[in-house]
Amino acid sequence: MTYRSKVALVYLLGFALDLLNMFVANIAYPDIAHELHASVTELAWIGNAYMLGLTLIIPLSVWLGARIGERRLILASLLLFGIASALVAQAGSIESLIGWRLLQGLGGGLLLPVGQALAYRQFPPAQRAHFTGVVLLVALMVPALSPAAGGFIVQALSWRWIFYLNLPLALLAFGLGMFWLKAEKASTERPALDAVGLLLAMTALSLLLIAVSLLSEPATRLFGLLGLMLSAAVAALYLRDGWRKPTAILDLQLIKNPSLRLAMLIYLCVPGIFTGTNLIAVLYLHELGFGAAQIGALMLPWAAGSGVAIMLGKRSFNRIGPKPLLISGMLLQCLSILLLMSIEQSAGALLIIAYAVMGLGGSLCSITAQTLAFVGITPEKMAHASALWNINRQLGFCLGAALLSSLLGALGIQGFNDCFIAAALLTLVPMAAVLRFDSTNVLALLTSPPLQEKSA
């Protein structure tokens, strides 16, 4: 097995751990609520706390990776994640469970950008589309399979075991990382910590994530809007402080890279909007009389469509470039969202088609955007690009759900069709940027000769 394959496998195991903990916990909410006497708001913070920890620590990951080495940081994050998982499983109150979920998110937030940067650094530009396809296959399989597996575990054992079972996977990734990842050469450089930038970045992200959670409830919507304004003000201060600072916690100059900038916009408006659309669709279909099992099963045609998109994206990116794939993906997701407006209780086949096309279009954009984001990034800038990408990814998932749920809350249950129209239009927001994008440099990178590597 080549060294790049070993690095990729360690990263993919960590990535699967993160996805598992984002999706499998939901199935345990009823049992957690019963045993720990948790309210609906407290249950929501089981996910919010994990997301908060995950996002907040990402800006620090670049500095820590340079300071102590990426191998040590990956191993430390896996160890922290495993310890936090055991503590979550043993929580005796909802408050302690939320606290340990925050710690678990901190472990995942260190692992994802550092592991992703290390893995992508091993592949030349022409081979990154193939690796992105593998990453997205993991991103497809875990959300599709984990709710069913989690439900079986909760019924057969208890909700605590869905967290205990993180430990074998974390230990496996830790062991493989220990034996496979090469230690970096000792460096005499000790990068200074941009404390002001870190404080501003973490404050802006904290305010944004808290505001997003407040926007979903009518009673707290005003506080959510205030939080958004404060977050925007702090973010402006952060950009002003760090735009040209050599020691900035994140290299914001990378946003000037047209490929990375377009990819981040795509991820906000396509996968991010799908997250909100799926939430609205679940409520809509419930109002129409569809059962929970029927609604949950819709992820199967979505997964099938996504699988086709991943295979198409892997094979077509190097040959035709990103623009045709992105345009096709946005149009397909837009049309499939509009198709939801014509669903009735008897229209089961139409609903399956809508979700399959949504998976096809959304994942066509996802694989293309993630490949495009890193295709022209130099190895020394990969850690910064990975951190920016992962922050954008987490915010996309949060903002899409918050925006559409807030819109539905303002319109009431008669506003489903308006929400679907809004989601379809938001999916097309990047279209003008895609049409203006010059693919010449990207296609030139894809035709460069691949690096040769011997087996380790």
BABARO-190490 format. One record per residue (C-alpha): x, y, z; residue number from 1. Coordinates in Angstrom, 2 decimals, m for minus. Last residue first. Example, Ala and Ser with C-alpha at 12.3 -4.5 7.8 and 13.67 -1.06 7.14 Angstrom:
BABARO-190490
+---------+---------+---------+-------+
|      xx |      yy |      zz | lumdo |
+---------+---------+---------+-------+
|   13.67 |   m1.06 |    7.14 |     2 |
|   12.30 |   m4.50 |    7.80 |     1 |
+---------+---------+---------+-------+
END
This chain:
BABARO-190490
+---------+---------+---------+-------+
|      xx |      yy |      zz | lumdo |
+---------+---------+---------+-------+
|    5.83 |    2.28 |    1.43 |   456 |
|    4.86 |    1.55 |   m2.15 |   455 |
|    6.55 |    3.72 |   m4.69 |   454 |
|    5.24 |    7.05 |   m5.79 |   453 |
|    5.10 |    8.78 |   m9.15 |   452 |
|    3.64 |   12.25 |   m9.46 |   451 |
|    1.13 |   12.82 |  m12.24 |   450 |
|    1.98 |   14.72 |  m15.45 |   449 |
|    0.11 |   18.05 |  m15.84 |   448 |
|   m3.17 |   17.78 |  m17.77 |   447 |
|   m5.33 |   18.63 |  m14.76 |   446 |
|   m3.34 |   21.78 |  m14.03 |   445 |
|   m4.03 |   23.10 |  m17.54 |   444 |
|   m7.76 |   22.35 |  m17.15 |   443 |
|   m7.82 |   24.45 |  m13.97 |   442 |
|   m5.94 |   27.33 |  m15.58 |   441 |
|   m8.36 |   27.47 |  m18.52 |   440 |
|  m11.55 |   27.11 |  m16.49 |   439 |
|  m12.41 |   30.83 |  m16.56 |   438 |
|  m15.45 |   31.43 |  m14.33 |   437 |
|  m18.00 |   33.92 |  m15.69 |   436 |
|  m20.72 |   31.25 |  m16.16 |   435 |
|  m19.99 |   29.83 |  m12.69 |   434 |
|  m20.25 |   33.27 |  m11.05 |   433 |
|  m23.61 |   33.91 |  m12.80 |   432 |
|  m24.92 |   30.50 |  m11.67 |   431 |
|  m23.85 |   30.89 |   m8.01 |   430 |
|  m27.36 |   32.08 |   m6.91 |   429 |
|  m29.12 |   29.14 |   m8.62 |   428 |
|  m29.61 |   27.08 |   m5.45 |   427 |
|  m31.00 |   30.22 |   m3.77 |   426 |
|  m33.76 |   30.29 |   m6.39 |   425 |
|  m34.78 |   26.69 |   m5.71 |   424 |
|  m34.71 |   27.26 |   m1.94 |   423 |
|  m36.91 |   30.37 |   m2.23 |   422 |
|  m39.40 |   28.48 |   m4.42 |   421 |
|  m39.44 |   25.61 |   m1.89 |   420 |
|  m40.01 |   28.04 |    0.98 |   419 |
|  m42.87 |   29.72 |   m0.92 |   418 |
|  m44.45 |   26.30 |   m1.47 |   417 |
|  m44.23 |   25.49 |    2.25 |   416 |
|  m45.78 |   28.78 |    3.36 |   415 |
|  m49.21 |   27.59 |    4.45 |   414 |
|  m47.64 |   26.08 |    7.58 |   413 |
|  m46.65 |   29.53 |    8.81 |   412 |
|  m44.93 |   32.29 |    6.82 |   411 |
|  m42.54 |   33.54 |    9.53 |   410 |
|  m41.73 |   30.06 |   10.84 |   409 |
|  m41.28 |   28.82 |    7.26 |   408 |
|  m38.77 |   31.60 |    6.60 |   407 |
|  m36.97 |   30.81 |    9.85 |   406 |
|  m36.80 |   27.13 |    8.87 |   405 |
|  m35.43 |   28.11 |    5.45 |   404 |
|  m32.67 |   30.36 |    6.77 |   403 |
|  m31.70 |   28.20 |    9.74 |   402 |
|  m31.38 |   25.00 |    7.71 |   401 |
|  m29.26 |   26.64 |    5.02 |   400 |
|  m27.19 |   28.56 |    7.57 |   399 |
|  m26.15 |   25.52 |    9.61 |   398 |
|  m25.11 |   23.25 |    6.72 |   397 |
|  m23.31 |   26.09 |    4.95 |   396 |
|  m21.57 |   27.15 |    8.16 |   395 |
|  m20.05 |   23.69 |    8.56 |   394 |
|  m18.76 |   23.64 |    4.97 |   393 |
|  m17.42 |   27.21 |    5.11 |   392 |
|  m15.43 |   26.40 |    8.24 |   391 |
|  m14.19 |   23.22 |    6.55 |   390 |
|  m13.07 |   25.05 |    3.41 |   389 |
|  m11.24 |   27.79 |    5.31 |   388 |
|   m9.37 |   25.17 |    7.36 |   387 |
|   m8.51 |   23.12 |    4.26 |   386 |
|   m7.20 |   26.20 |    2.45 |   385 |
|   m4.99 |   27.09 |    5.43 |   384 |
|   m3.59 |   23.56 |    5.66 |   383 |
|   m3.08 |   23.34 |    1.87 |   382 |
|   m0.97 |   26.51 |    1.62 |   381 |
|    2.44 |   24.76 |    1.77 |   380 |
|    1.23 |   22.03 |   m0.61 |   379 |
|    0.14 |   24.52 |   m3.32 |   378 |
|   m3.60 |   24.92 |   m3.95 |   377 |
|   m4.65 |   24.62 |   m7.60 |   376 |
|   m6.99 |   21.62 |   m7.41 |   375 |
|   m8.04 |   22.20 |   m3.82 |   374 |
|  m11.38 |   24.01 |   m4.13 |   373 |
|  m12.15 |   22.58 |   m7.58 |   372 |
|  m12.19 |   19.02 |   m6.22 |   371 |
|  m14.54 |   20.03 |   m3.41 |   370 |
|  m16.76 |   21.99 |   m5.79 |   369 |
|  m17.00 |   19.21 |   m8.39 |   368 |
|  m17.81 |   16.54 |   m5.81 |   367 |
|  m20.46 |   18.72 |   m4.18 |   366 |
|  m22.02 |   20.08 |   m7.39 |   365 |
|  m22.65 |   16.60 |   m8.81 |   364 |
|  m23.76 |   15.66 |   m5.30 |   363 |
|  m26.54 |   18.23 |   m5.34 |   362 |
|  m27.73 |   17.41 |   m8.84 |   361 |
|  m27.85 |   13.62 |   m8.50 |   360 |
|  m29.18 |   13.67 |   m4.94 |   359 |
|  m31.92 |   16.11 |   m5.92 |   358 |
|  m32.69 |   13.95 |   m8.97 |   357 |
|  m33.14 |   10.90 |   m6.72 |   356 |
|  m35.21 |   12.94 |   m4.25 |   355 |
|  m37.58 |   14.23 |   m6.93 |   354 |
|  m37.86 |   10.80 |   m8.59 |   353 |
|  m38.83 |    9.19 |   m5.27 |   352 |
|  m41.43 |   11.92 |   m4.71 |   351 |
|  m42.89 |   11.39 |   m8.17 |   350 |
|  m43.23 |    7.66 |   m7.48 |   349 |
|  m45.02 |    8.29 |   m4.18 |   348 |
|  m47.55 |   10.69 |   m5.70 |   347 |
|  m50.66 |    9.42 |   m3.89 |   346 |
|  m50.11 |   11.62 |   m0.82 |   345 |
|  m49.51 |   14.64 |   m3.06 |   344 |
|  m46.31 |   16.17 |   m4.40 |   343 |
|  m46.58 |   19.10 |   m6.80 |   342 |
|  m44.47 |   21.51 |   m4.75 |   341 |
|  m41.71 |   18.89 |   m4.41 |   340 |
|  m41.03 |   19.27 |   m8.15 |   339 |
|  m39.72 |   22.77 |   m7.47 |   338 |
|  m36.96 |   21.21 |   m5.35 |   337 |
|  m36.19 |   18.72 |   m8.16 |   336 |
|  m35.90 |   21.53 |  m10.70 |   335 |
|  m33.41 |   23.52 |   m8.59 |   334 |
|  m31.34 |   20.41 |   m7.79 |   333 |
|  m31.11 |   19.51 |  m11.49 |   332 |
|  m30.29 |   23.07 |  m12.57 |   331 |
|  m27.54 |   23.40 |   m9.95 |   330 |
|  m25.97 |   20.07 |  m10.89 |   329 |
|  m26.02 |   20.73 |  m14.64 |   328 |
|  m24.36 |   24.13 |  m14.21 |   327 |
|  m21.75 |   22.70 |  m11.82 |   326 |
|  m20.90 |   19.74 |  m14.05 |   325 |
|  m20.70 |   21.85 |  m17.23 |   324 |
|  m18.40 |   24.40 |  m15.48 |   323 |
|  m15.98 |   22.06 |  m13.65 |   322 |
|  m13.73 |   20.69 |  m16.40 |   321 |
|  m14.60 |   18.48 |  m19.38 |   320 |
|  m12.07 |   15.61 |  m19.12 |   319 |
|  m10.54 |   16.00 |  m15.66 |   318 |
|  m13.95 |   16.50 |  m14.04 |   317 |
|  m15.73 |   13.78 |  m16.03 |   316 |
|  m14.74 |   10.45 |  m14.47 |   315 |
|  m14.83 |   11.41 |  m10.80 |   314 |
|  m17.90 |   13.61 |  m11.30 |   313 |
|  m19.87 |   10.90 |  m13.10 |   312 |
|  m19.09 |    8.34 |  m10.38 |   311 |
|  m20.01 |   10.82 |   m7.65 |   310 |
|  m23.22 |   11.80 |   m9.45 |   309 |
|  m24.35 |    8.15 |   m9.78 |   308 |
|  m23.78 |    7.65 |   m6.05 |   307 |
|  m25.69 |   10.82 |   m5.26 |   306 |
|  m28.71 |    9.62 |   m7.24 |   305 |
|  m28.68 |    6.34 |   m5.33 |   304 |
|  m28.25 |    8.17 |   m2.00 |   303 |
|  m31.25 |   10.39 |   m2.78 |   302 |
|  m33.22 |    7.28 |   m3.77 |   301 |
|  m32.31 |    5.80 |   m0.34 |   300 |
|  m32.72 |    9.05 |    1.64 |   299 |
|  m36.42 |    8.86 |    0.80 |   298 |
|  m36.71 |    5.93 |    3.22 |   297 |
|  m36.84 |    8.34 |    6.17 |   296 |
|  m40.01 |    9.94 |    4.82 |   295 |
|  m41.76 |    6.61 |    4.34 |   294 |
|  m40.68 |    5.37 |    7.79 |   293 |
|  m41.86 |    8.61 |    9.44 |   292 |
|  m45.28 |    8.33 |    7.84 |   291 |
|  m46.62 |   10.53 |    5.04 |   290 |
|  m49.82 |   12.37 |    5.93 |   289 |
|  m49.50 |   15.54 |    3.86 |   288 |
|  m48.45 |   17.47 |    6.98 |   287 |
|  m45.63 |   14.95 |    7.51 |   286 |
|  m44.57 |   15.51 |    3.90 |   285 |
|  m44.25 |   19.23 |    4.52 |   284 |
|  m42.34 |   18.80 |    7.78 |   283 |
|  m39.83 |   16.43 |    6.15 |   282 |
|  m39.65 |   18.71 |    3.08 |   281 |
|  m38.72 |   21.71 |    5.24 |   280 |
|  m35.80 |   19.82 |    6.80 |   279 |
|  m34.74 |   18.45 |    3.41 |   278 |
|  m34.79 |   21.95 |    1.94 |   277 |
|  m32.62 |   23.30 |    4.77 |   276 |
|  m29.92 |   20.68 |    4.23 |   275 |
|  m30.31 |   21.04 |    0.44 |   274 |
|  m29.57 |   24.77 |    0.81 |   273 |
|  m26.16 |   23.99 |    2.30 |   272 |
|  m25.39 |   21.30 |   m0.32 |   271 |
|  m26.22 |   23.84 |   m3.09 |   270 |
|  m25.84 |   27.48 |   m2.00 |   269 |
|  m23.09 |   27.37 |    0.63 |   268 |
|  m21.11 |   24.66 |   m1.18 |   267 |
|  m21.26 |   26.55 |   m4.47 |   266 |
|  m20.00 |   29.74 |   m2.83 |   265 |
|  m17.05 |   27.84 |   m1.29 |   264 |
|  m16.20 |   26.30 |   m4.67 |   263 |
|  m16.28 |   29.71 |   m6.35 |   262 |
|  m13.83 |   31.18 |   m3.83 |   261 |
|  m11.52 |   28.16 |   m4.00 |   260 |
|  m11.37 |   28.27 |   m7.80 |   259 |
|  m10.99 |   32.05 |   m8.05 |   258 |
|   m8.09 |   32.19 |   m5.52 |   257 |
|   m8.59 |   35.62 |   m3.90 |   256 |
|  m10.03 |   33.79 |   m0.87 |   255 |
|   m6.50 |   32.46 |   m0.38 |   254 |
|   m5.50 |   35.94 |    0.82 |   253 |
|   m7.35 |   35.11 |    4.04 |   252 |
|   m4.41 |   33.04 |    5.25 |   251 |
|   m5.84 |   31.94 |    8.58 |   250 |
|   m4.38 |   32.68 |   12.05 |   249 |
|   m2.74 |   35.75 |   10.51 |   248 |
|    1.06 |   35.93 |   10.98 |   247 |
|    1.78 |   37.81 |    7.73 |   246 |
|   m1.14 |   40.26 |    8.37 |   245 |
|   m2.62 |   41.38 |    5.06 |   244 |
|   m6.29 |   40.52 |    5.52 |   243 |
|   m6.02 |   39.75 |    9.24 |   242 |
|   m7.16 |   42.90 |   11.04 |   241 |
|   m9.68 |   44.15 |    8.48 |   240 |
|  m11.10 |   40.66 |    8.00 |   239 |
|  m11.39 |   40.16 |   11.77 |   238 |
|  m13.06 |   43.53 |   12.26 |   237 |
|  m15.57 |   42.69 |    9.53 |   236 |
|  m16.21 |   39.32 |   11.21 |   235 |
|  m16.88 |   41.16 |   14.49 |   234 |
|  m19.49 |   43.36 |   12.80 |   233 |
|  m21.08 |   40.42 |   10.96 |   232 |
|  m21.32 |   38.44 |   14.22 |   231 |
|  m22.92 |   41.39 |   15.99 |   230 |
|  m25.49 |   41.71 |   13.20 |   229 |
|  m26.20 |   37.98 |   13.26 |   228 |
|  m26.59 |   38.03 |   17.05 |   227 |
|  m29.10 |   40.85 |   16.80 |   226 |
|  m31.07 |   38.81 |   14.26 |   225 |
|  m30.98 |   35.77 |   16.57 |   224 |
|  m32.14 |   37.87 |   19.53 |   223 |
|  m35.13 |   38.95 |   17.42 |   222 |
|  m35.83 |   35.33 |   16.46 |   221 |
|  m35.98 |   34.10 |   20.06 |   220 |
|  m39.75 |   33.64 |   20.42 |   219 |
|  m40.17 |   32.66 |   16.75 |   218 |
|  m37.69 |   29.74 |   17.09 |   217 |
|  m35.30 |   28.85 |   14.24 |   216 |
|  m33.42 |   32.14 |   14.48 |   215 |
|  m31.99 |   31.31 |   17.91 |   214 |
|  m29.92 |   28.37 |   16.59 |   213 |
|  m28.49 |   30.57 |   13.83 |   212 |
|  m27.66 |   33.31 |   16.33 |   211 |
|  m25.66 |   30.82 |   18.44 |   210 |
|  m23.71 |   29.70 |   15.36 |   209 |
|  m23.04 |   33.27 |   14.23 |   208 |
|  m22.06 |   34.57 |   17.66 |   207 |
|  m19.64 |   31.67 |   18.14 |   206 |
|  m18.16 |   32.11 |   14.64 |   205 |
|  m17.58 |   35.85 |   15.13 |   204 |
|  m16.09 |   35.32 |   18.60 |   203 |
|  m13.82 |   32.49 |   17.37 |   202 |
|  m12.51 |   34.63 |   14.50 |   201 |
|  m11.99 |   37.73 |   16.66 |   200 |
|  m10.17 |   35.82 |   19.38 |   199 |
|   m7.99 |   33.96 |   16.87 |   198 |
|   m7.14 |   37.19 |   15.05 |   197 |
|   m6.14 |   38.92 |   18.28 |   196 |
|   m4.11 |   35.91 |   19.46 |   195 |
|   m2.15 |   35.52 |   16.23 |   194 |
|    0.06 |   32.79 |   17.65 |   193 |
|    3.69 |   33.06 |   16.69 |   192 |
|    5.13 |   30.33 |   14.48 |   191 |
|    7.96 |   28.31 |   16.05 |   190 |
|   10.57 |   27.69 |   13.36 |   189 |
|   13.43 |   25.34 |   14.27 |   188 |
|   11.66 |   22.49 |   12.55 |   187 |
|   12.04 |   18.80 |   13.27 |   186 |
|   11.17 |   16.71 |   10.24 |   185 |
|    7.61 |   15.51 |   10.30 |   184 |
|    6.80 |   12.08 |   11.69 |   183 |
|    5.45 |    9.70 |    9.09 |   182 |
|    1.90 |    8.46 |    9.46 |   181 |
|    1.55 |    4.68 |    9.26 |   180 |
|    2.14 |    3.18 |   12.70 |   179 |
|    0.58 |    5.80 |   14.98 |   178 |
|   m2.03 |    6.76 |   12.41 |   177 |
|   m3.12 |    3.15 |   12.06 |   176 |
|   m3.40 |    2.83 |   15.84 |   175 |
|   m5.32 |    6.11 |   16.23 |   174 |
|   m7.71 |    5.23 |   13.39 |   173 |
|   m8.39 |    1.84 |   14.99 |   172 |
|   m8.76 |    3.42 |   18.43 |   171 |
|  m11.29 |    5.95 |   17.09 |   170 |
|  m13.26 |    3.16 |   15.37 |   169 |
|  m13.24 |    0.99 |   18.51 |   168 |
|  m14.24 |    4.00 |   20.71 |   167 |
|  m17.13 |    5.37 |   18.66 |   166 |
|  m19.15 |    2.35 |   19.80 |   165 |
|  m19.43 |    3.89 |   23.25 |   164 |
|  m21.33 |    6.81 |   21.73 |   163 |
|  m24.07 |    4.73 |   20.06 |   162 |
|  m23.89 |    2.58 |   23.19 |   161 |
|  m25.29 |    5.29 |   25.46 |   160 |
|  m28.62 |    5.27 |   23.63 |   159 |
|  m29.29 |    1.78 |   24.96 |   158 |
|  m28.80 |   m1.88 |   24.03 |   157 |
|  m31.05 |   m3.58 |   21.44 |   156 |
|  m33.39 |   m0.66 |   20.74 |   155 |
|  m30.68 |    2.02 |   20.79 |   154 |
|  m28.32 |   m0.16 |   18.74 |   153 |
|  m31.00 |   m0.90 |   16.12 |   152 |
|  m31.90 |    2.78 |   15.84 |   151 |
|  m28.24 |    3.72 |   15.43 |   150 |
|  m27.80 |    1.22 |   12.59 |   149 |
|  m30.85 |    2.65 |   10.80 |   148 |
|  m29.72 |    6.24 |   11.36 |   147 |
|  m26.09 |    5.41 |   10.40 |   146 |
|  m26.69 |    3.89 |    6.96 |   145 |
|  m27.53 |    6.83 |    4.68 |   144 |
|  m25.55 |    9.42 |    6.65 |   143 |
|  m22.46 |    7.13 |    6.60 |   142 |
|  m22.73 |    6.00 |    2.98 |   141 |
|  m22.86 |    9.38 |    1.26 |   140 |
|  m20.04 |   11.19 |    3.07 |   139 |
|  m17.95 |    8.03 |    2.67 |   138 |
|  m18.70 |    8.12 |   m1.07 |   137 |
|  m17.89 |   11.83 |   m0.92 |   136 |
|  m14.35 |   11.15 |    0.28 |   135 |
|  m13.84 |    8.49 |   m2.42 |   134 |
|  m15.01 |   10.91 |   m5.10 |   133 |
|  m12.70 |   13.58 |   m3.71 |   132 |
|   m9.82 |   11.12 |   m4.15 |   131 |
|  m10.69 |   10.64 |   m7.83 |   130 |
|  m11.02 |   14.40 |   m8.41 |   129 |
|   m7.66 |   14.91 |   m6.66 |   128 |
|   m5.71 |   12.77 |   m9.14 |   127 |
|   m5.00 |   15.46 |  m11.78 |   126 |
|   m4.07 |   17.98 |   m9.09 |   125 |
|   m1.28 |   15.79 |   m7.61 |   124 |
|   m2.24 |   13.74 |   m4.52 |   123 |
|   m0.31 |   13.56 |   m1.22 |   122 |
|   m1.22 |   17.13 |   m0.22 |   121 |
|   m4.88 |   16.14 |   m0.37 |   120 |
|   m4.33 |   13.72 |    2.54 |   119 |
|   m2.35 |   16.07 |    4.78 |   118 |
|   m4.83 |   18.91 |    4.20 |   117 |
|   m7.80 |   16.63 |    4.92 |   116 |
|   m6.22 |   15.28 |    8.10 |   115 |
|   m5.48 |   18.79 |    9.36 |   114 |
|   m8.91 |   20.17 |    8.41 |   113 |
|  m10.89 |   17.24 |    9.87 |   112 |
|   m8.89 |   16.22 |   12.96 |   111 |
|   m8.82 |   19.45 |   14.92 |   110 |
|  m12.55 |   20.10 |   14.52 |   109 |
|  m13.31 |   16.48 |   15.42 |   108 |
|  m11.54 |   16.80 |   18.78 |   107 |
|  m13.23 |   20.14 |   19.51 |   106 |
|  m16.58 |   18.59 |   18.60 |   105 |
|  m16.10 |   15.89 |   21.23 |   104 |
|  m15.39 |   18.60 |   23.81 |   103 |
|  m18.68 |   20.32 |   22.88 |   102 |
|  m20.43 |   16.95 |   23.11 |   101 |
|  m18.93 |   16.61 |   26.62 |   100 |
|  m20.62 |   19.86 |   27.65 |    99 |
|  m23.97 |   18.87 |   26.10 |    98 |
|  m23.87 |   15.55 |   27.99 |    97 |
|  m22.96 |   17.36 |   31.22 |    96 |
|  m26.02 |   19.61 |   30.90 |    95 |
|  m28.31 |   16.72 |   29.92 |    94 |
|  m27.40 |   14.91 |   33.11 |    93 |
|  m25.65 |   11.68 |   34.09 |    92 |
|  m23.27 |   11.55 |   31.14 |    91 |
|  m21.53 |    8.16 |   30.76 |    90 |
|  m21.86 |    7.91 |   26.97 |    89 |
|  m20.78 |   11.54 |   26.58 |    88 |
|  m17.67 |   10.81 |   28.68 |    87 |
|  m16.77 |    7.81 |   26.51 |    86 |
|  m17.16 |    9.92 |   23.36 |    85 |
|  m15.01 |   12.68 |   24.92 |    84 |
|  m12.18 |   10.21 |   25.52 |    83 |
|  m12.39 |    8.95 |   21.93 |    82 |
|  m12.44 |   12.45 |   20.43 |    81 |
|   m9.50 |   13.56 |   22.56 |    80 |
|   m7.47 |   10.53 |   21.46 |    79 |
|   m8.37 |   11.12 |   17.81 |    78 |
|   m7.43 |   14.81 |   18.18 |    77 |
|   m4.10 |   13.92 |   19.79 |    76 |
|   m3.24 |   11.50 |   16.97 |    75 |
|   m4.08 |   14.09 |   14.32 |    74 |
|   m2.12 |   16.77 |   16.18 |    73 |
|    0.94 |   14.57 |   16.59 |    72 |
|    0.97 |   13.76 |   12.87 |    71 |
|    0.36 |   17.38 |   11.86 |    70 |
|    3.31 |   18.77 |   13.81 |    69 |
|    3.48 |   20.59 |   17.15 |    68 |
|    3.61 |   24.24 |   16.10 |    67 |
|    2.66 |   24.06 |   12.41 |    66 |
|   m0.32 |   21.81 |   13.09 |    65 |
|   m1.27 |   23.90 |   16.13 |    64 |
|   m1.24 |   27.09 |   14.03 |    63 |
|   m3.41 |   25.53 |   11.30 |    62 |
|   m5.79 |   23.91 |   13.80 |    61 |
|   m6.56 |   27.17 |   15.63 |    60 |
|   m8.99 |   28.34 |   12.94 |    59 |
|  m10.77 |   24.95 |   13.09 |    58 |
|  m11.41 |   25.01 |   16.86 |    57 |
|  m14.61 |   27.03 |   16.71 |    56 |
|  m16.29 |   24.97 |   13.99 |    55 |
|  m16.19 |   21.53 |   15.61 |    54 |
|  m16.89 |   22.86 |   19.09 |    53 |
|  m19.99 |   24.69 |   17.84 |    52 |
|  m21.17 |   21.75 |   15.73 |    51 |
|  m20.95 |   19.40 |   18.72 |    50 |
|  m22.75 |   21.94 |   20.91 |    49 |
|  m25.47 |   22.44 |   18.29 |    48 |
|  m26.15 |   18.71 |   17.97 |    47 |
|  m26.78 |   18.07 |   21.65 |    46 |
|  m28.09 |   21.64 |   21.74 |    45 |
|  m31.26 |   20.58 |   19.93 |    44 |
|  m32.01 |   18.17 |   22.78 |    43 |
|  m31.82 |   21.05 |   25.25 |    42 |
|  m34.36 |   23.01 |   23.20 |    41 |
|  m36.70 |   20.00 |   23.04 |    40 |
|  m36.49 |   19.62 |   26.82 |    39 |
|  m34.37 |   17.00 |   28.57 |    38 |
|  m35.48 |   14.75 |   31.44 |    37 |
|  m32.21 |   12.74 |   31.33 |    36 |
|  m33.77 |    9.31 |   30.78 |    35 |
|  m36.81 |   10.35 |   28.71 |    34 |
|  m35.07 |   13.05 |   26.66 |    33 |
|  m32.11 |   10.74 |   25.99 |    32 |
|  m34.48 |    7.98 |   24.82 |    31 |
|  m36.36 |   10.34 |   22.49 |    30 |
|  m33.10 |   11.90 |   21.19 |    29 |
|  m31.37 |    8.61 |   20.29 |    28 |
|  m32.10 |    8.73 |   16.55 |    27 |
|  m30.63 |   12.20 |   16.34 |    26 |
|  m27.24 |   11.02 |   17.66 |    25 |
|  m26.54 |    9.00 |   14.49 |    24 |
|  m26.23 |   11.96 |   12.12 |    23 |
|  m23.49 |   14.34 |   13.26 |    22 |
|  m21.65 |   11.71 |   15.29 |    21 |
|  m21.41 |    9.35 |   12.34 |    20 |
|  m20.24 |   12.15 |   10.07 |    19 |
|  m17.34 |   12.97 |   12.41 |    18 |
|  m16.32 |    9.34 |   12.82 |    17 |
|  m16.47 |    8.83 |    9.04 |    16 |
|  m14.09 |   11.77 |    8.59 |    15 |
|  m11.68 |   10.23 |   11.09 |    14 |
|  m11.74 |    6.92 |    9.22 |    13 |
|  m11.33 |    8.80 |    5.94 |    12 |
|   m8.27 |   10.66 |    7.26 |    11 |
|   m6.54 |    7.44 |    8.36 |    10 |
|   m7.38 |    5.83 |    5.01 |     9 |
|   m6.06 |    8.79 |    3.00 |     8 |
|   m2.74 |    8.78 |    4.86 |     7 |
|   m2.34 |    5.05 |    4.18 |     6 |
|   m3.26 |    5.49 |    0.51 |     5 |
|   m0.73 |    8.32 |    0.16 |     4 |
|    1.95 |    6.08 |    1.67 |     3 |
|    1.38 |    3.41 |   m0.96 |     2 |
|    0.00 |    0.00 |    0.00 |     1 |
+---------+---------+---------+-------+
END
